[in-house]
Amino acid sequence: MYSYEELLTTIVRAANVRPILMPLPFGVWHALAWLGGMMPGAPITRNQIELMQIDTVVSPDMPRFADLGISPRAMEEVLSGMLRAG
């Protein structure tokens, strides 16, 4: 399981870029999403901000990977292929 910061750090490392990661309070994110909502092709939406504020962890009552016939792989294993395809 990754925190949002760990997720971003893992992706930028695989993409070989050096972003500046700066923590922002959610009030700022909401304001940016509100302003972005006035632009065509908004870079971030209010729904995305809402999703960042909640944990998205699967319920223990849901089927597991094995139940679904899925063999999970570490994100680091597949990132380079995903970035090449994009």
Secondary structure, DSSP 8 states (H G I E B T S, - for coil): ---HHHHHHHHHHHHT---------HHHHHHHHHHHTTSTT-SS-HHHHHHHTS-----TTS--TGGGT-----HHHHHHHHHHH-
